[in-house]
Amino acid sequence: MAIYNAHTAIGQREDLIDVIYNISPTETPFMSSIGKTKATAVYHEWQTDSLDAATTANAAVEGADASDATLSPTTRLGNYTQILQKTIKVSGTLDTVNKAGRKSEKAYQLAKASQEIKRDLETIMLSNQGRDAGSSNSTPRKMASLLSWIKTNTDAGSGGADPTTIGVSTRTDGTQRTFTETLLKTVVAEVFNAGGTPSVLMVGALGKQKVSSFAGIGATRFNVTGAKPSTIIGAADIYVSDFGNMSVVPNRFMRARDALILDPEYAAVAYLRPFQTNELAKAGDSDKTQILVECTLEVKNEAAHGGVFDLNMAL
């Protein structure tokens, strides 16, 4: 008699575990490291200033009349807010049926959309985008990204150029070249001389590996005695420069050709409208919900930051 088995039996319950696996990265290192502030208009503004250059000529004759200090106005800068949004539409049936891995389809899709907007915002802020006032009908407002601001402390490849007007123009990409420790040290020194105190070196995945290959003067192995496992150090998490320690932070959402030297104290996300959900009018048997944020990048003083650009991160 033939064996009755699972190939032909009817009524077997499906084996679907109650978990949804999603490894898409959601970390936003740049936004997480900088501050948050409030915008009150679609064009968000701030001011910068600087001191007169130090001089050895500051000497006065005894009894002389008081001489005037050199006075100069502040510099007024600004950036446009950008609206980011995603709208989900879920049928009443789908939100009611029994589902694996989530109780509410609407809540699950809203959580995904929120994470996607955060990733978009991180990517925009680290892209090569100039500001755009937009128009009332067809062109959205756009913020100037970080690369549009950094100009004082940079090193570019052949043909590369800094933005002509910070916060307005974009960078001109040049010929890519090898990322070396010498290039990094040159720009770190420029940031220091400009008055900055960089504490973060932000690079892409290949850039992180490239920094870990810098010779430096650090130890790369532990001495091990006895019969126990040894440890090989193959990564650099802290770069000790002549002007302070910098955390080496990998960022999946920045351009691989850039290495950013940052002082997070001098940058912030300015929110005109923080993350919010808007229940839109029903048009039948479904719920339509929008997630929206309106914000801009505030680069408080671009000279506090630096960048090594046009890099080939091949190991």
C-alpha atoms as one frame of an Amber mdcrd trajectory, in Angstrom:
protein
   0.000   0.000   0.000   1.359   3.451  -0.912   2.419   5.688   1.940   0.114
   8.653   2.437   2.481  11.647   2.777   2.745  15.420   2.800   2.943  15.641
  -0.985  -0.717  14.743  -1.369  -2.336  15.484   1.981  -4.802  18.376   2.122
  -5.226  20.756   5.076  -1.648  21.325   6.119  -1.209  24.679   7.815   1.252
  27.083   6.236   4.522  27.618   8.075   4.912  31.413   7.983   6.787  32.870
  10.946   5.460  36.047  12.556   8.505  38.171  11.728   9.405  40.387   8.768
  13.133  40.604   8.065  14.363  43.910   6.660  18.082  44.759   6.632  17.786
  48.054   4.765  19.976  50.501   6.720  18.199  53.230   8.654  21.117  54.907
  10.435  21.566  58.589   9.566  24.974  59.473  11.065  25.129  63.037   9.763
  21.713  64.123  11.027  22.298  62.262  14.286  25.577  64.081  14.939  24.452
  67.665  14.263  22.017  69.816  16.206  18.341  70.638  15.730  16.865  74.098
  15.576  13.654  75.810  14.482  12.919  77.615  11.237  10.106  80.163  11.099
  10.073  80.929   7.362  10.719  79.064   4.119  13.971  81.023   3.794  15.877
  80.342   7.018  18.691  82.821   7.778  21.614  83.217  10.154  24.730  85.389
  10.483  28.455  84.759  10.619  31.320  86.965  11.683  35.082  86.824  12.137
  37.825  88.638  14.024  40.526  90.786  12.472  43.704  88.886  11.683  46.160
  88.744  14.574  49.029  91.184  14.117  52.347  92.103  15.691  51.801  95.778
  14.777  49.437  96.497  17.692  51.562  98.952  19.675  50.585 102.422  20.859
  52.722 105.407  21.869  52.317 106.390  25.486  49.747 109.180  25.755  48.566
 108.821  22.151  44.960 109.413  21.145  42.756 106.309  20.995  42.738 104.702
  17.563  39.661 103.132  16.031  39.211  99.396  15.772  38.366  98.014  12.354
  34.615  97.454  12.265  32.849  95.342   9.673  29.280  94.090   9.238  28.265
  90.482   9.804  27.591  88.179   6.862  23.974  87.148   6.379  23.382  83.650
   5.004  20.328  81.521   4.368  18.886  78.303   3.033  15.471  77.309   1.700
  13.336  74.706   3.403  12.534  71.572   1.444   9.369  69.512   1.789   9.769
  65.739   1.865   6.684  63.543   1.918   5.335  60.062   1.288   1.667  59.090
   1.139   0.357  55.581   1.763  -3.071  54.236   0.797  -4.261  51.035   2.488
  -7.602  49.333   1.868  -9.932  48.636   4.764  -9.838  44.936   3.974  -6.044
  44.689   4.109  -5.901  46.517   7.419  -8.489  44.122   8.879  -7.390  40.649
   7.759  -5.038  38.598   9.918  -1.449  39.218   8.791   1.932  37.751   9.650
   4.589  40.044  11.103   2.383  43.069  11.775  -0.997  43.746  13.302  -1.834
  46.917  11.379  -0.808  47.261   7.734  -1.307  51.023   7.972   0.990  51.390
  10.994   3.600  49.134   9.388   3.631  51.079   6.114   3.741  54.440   7.941
   6.780  53.290   9.921   8.513  52.242   6.683   7.692  55.548   4.977   9.052
  57.524   7.917  12.357  55.650   7.789  12.531  56.150   4.024  12.091  59.916
   4.392  14.900  60.031   6.968  17.177  58.204   4.524  16.192  60.606   1.742
  16.917  63.589   3.985  20.351  62.267   4.942  21.170  61.646   1.264  20.003
  65.122   0.218  22.003  66.886   2.920  25.195  65.103   1.859  24.619  65.446
  -1.890  25.892  68.072  -4.325  22.774  70.244  -4.434  22.453  74.016  -4.573
  19.481  75.879  -3.134  16.416  76.612  -5.247  13.583  78.982  -4.325  11.192
  76.973  -6.512   7.968  78.296  -7.969   4.342  78.312  -6.908   3.192  75.806
  -9.487   5.764  73.343 -10.744   9.200  73.626  -9.126   9.683  72.532  -5.504
  11.941  74.440  -3.124  15.268  72.738  -2.475  17.805  73.232   0.293  21.500
  73.702  -0.384  23.336  70.553   0.661  26.526  70.442   2.732  28.735  70.239
  -0.374  27.280  73.538  -1.556  28.549  75.247   1.597  32.095  73.933   2.135
  34.584  76.219   0.409  37.290  77.540   2.762  38.996  74.256   3.671  39.064
  71.880   0.713  41.340  69.812  -1.485  40.056  68.790  -4.926  41.320  66.743
  -7.847  42.382  68.208 -11.161  39.508  70.239 -12.609  37.570  70.183  -9.348
  36.256  73.486  -8.017  34.511  74.782  -4.911  31.041  76.348  -5.191  31.272
  79.868  -6.579  28.720  81.187  -4.086  28.288  79.158  -0.918  24.793  77.840
  -0.375  23.828  78.651  -3.959  26.234  76.929  -6.355  27.290  73.302  -6.472
  30.760  71.759  -6.487  32.462  70.962  -9.765  33.752  67.399  -9.601  37.328
  66.846 -10.751  39.534  63.926 -11.670  39.517  61.252  -8.994  42.768  60.394
  -7.217  43.907  58.170  -4.363  42.817  59.144  -0.852  46.012  59.529   1.168
  46.738  60.494   4.748  48.693  63.482   3.438  45.557  64.891   1.795  43.606
  64.397   5.004  46.252  66.045   7.187  46.434  69.043   4.845  42.714  69.804
   5.144  42.578  69.110   8.889  45.329  71.713   9.346  43.352  74.172   7.192
  40.267  73.698   9.378  42.341  74.274  12.511  43.934  77.428  11.089  40.470
  78.722  10.159  39.354  78.301  13.772  37.509  74.991  13.602  37.816  71.987
  15.893  36.905  68.988  13.733  35.762  65.911  15.628  34.228  63.742  12.882
  35.725  62.288   9.706  32.758  61.047   7.666  33.361  58.720   4.732  31.577
  56.054   2.731  32.124  52.323   3.201  35.216  52.169   0.975  36.514  55.374
   2.524  36.287  53.802   5.980  38.378  50.874   4.792  40.836  53.254   3.147
  41.323  55.224   6.387  41.896  51.944   8.225  44.768  51.247   5.830  46.606
  54.506   6.646  50.007  53.682   8.110  49.924  56.303  10.872  51.900  55.512
  13.993  49.400  53.267  15.794  49.671  49.625  16.824  47.704  47.206  14.680
  48.113  44.037  16.767  48.009  42.894  20.358  50.826  40.907  21.899  49.387
  37.576  22.990  51.026  35.209  25.427  49.909  31.679  26.172  47.415  29.500
  24.397  44.587  31.934  23.736  43.086  33.496  20.617  44.822  36.563  19.222
  43.220  39.735  17.901  44.030  41.427  14.614  42.945  45.060  14.473  41.813
  45.843  10.954  39.822  49.020  11.511  40.414  52.598  12.631  37.545  54.112
  14.618  39.484  57.124  15.887  41.941  59.186  13.873  44.295  61.072  16.170
  45.319  64.182  14.274  47.770  66.859  15.361  44.760  68.979  16.303  42.574
  66.515  18.174  40.791  63.210  17.842  38.270  62.574  15.081  35.751  59.751
  15.071  35.881  57.911  11.741  32.204  57.508  10.866  31.042  55.476   7.852
  27.928  56.766   6.104  26.026  54.712   3.534  24.206  57.738   2.127  27.084
  60.019   1.138  29.046  60.081  -2.090  31.913  57.587  -2.139  34.253  60.209
  -3.656  34.053  62.579  -0.641  35.706  62.652   2.793  34.091  65.207   5.088
  35.875  66.754   8.065  33.177  68.063  10.374  32.658  70.066  13.530  29.042
  69.020  14.347  28.590  72.038  16.625  28.486  74.254  13.526  25.659  72.545
  11.641  22.008  71.860  12.398  18.749  70.707  10.868  16.277  73.602  11.036
  12.684  72.318  11.102   9.857  74.505   9.828   7.457  71.564  10.176   8.749
  68.538  12.117   7.798  64.995  11.078   3.997  64.759  11.073   1.210  62.559
   9.762  -1.804  63.965   7.930  -4.948  61.903   7.506  -6.191  62.771   4.017
  -9.818  62.746   2.894 -11.269  59.293   2.281 -12.211  58.544  -1.297 -13.731
  55.122  -0.700 -12.847  51.968   1.187  -9.274  52.921   2.047  -7.265  55.158
   4.347  -4.856  57.658   2.801  -2.177  59.017   5.129   0.679  61.390   4.382
   3.949  61.658   6.290   5.625  65.022   5.816   8.571  67.061   7.057   9.773
  70.515   6.009  13.272  71.545   7.000  16.611  72.866   5.821  20.319  72.535
   6.537  21.858  75.307   8.626  25.632  75.482   8.203  26.455  77.929  10.973
  29.963  78.662   9.699  31.329  76.701   6.763  34.934  77.381   7.781  34.433
  75.036  10.739  34.263  72.144   8.249  36.433  70.786   5.454  36.434  68.272
   2.673  38.801  66.131   0.630  37.059  65.601  -2.705  37.419  63.666  -5.962
  38.703  60.526  -4.278  39.223  57.063  -5.641  38.815  54.808  -2.614  40.348
  51.694  -4.172  42.386  49.780  -1.604
